[in-house]
Amino acid sequence: MERQDLDQCAVCGMKIVETPAGLCANHSKVYDKVKDAYPLWSAAYGSLTTEDFLKRLVALPETGDRVREMAQFLIRNPEKWK
């Protein structure tokens, strides 16, 4: 894995605002929204793994660019899902 610049977003490379998560302002908000949506989706679909949830988000045409970027990032880096 490439060495990540310490002041750049782990997803897009912009300046970070949330140091522990290593995310820019946009991706920090998106991360929170994706995390908040997971329990709702899991309840609606029954047993839904985190990876399945993220793959469904990526596949939906209605999914916004930032959400899609975050979902793809979390699929590639499952350890970032806290």
Secondary structure, 3 states (H helix, E strand, C coil): CCCCCCCECCCCCCECCECCCCECHHHHHHHHHHHHHHHHHHHHHCCCCHHHHHHHHHHCCCCCHHHHHHHHHHHHCHHHCC
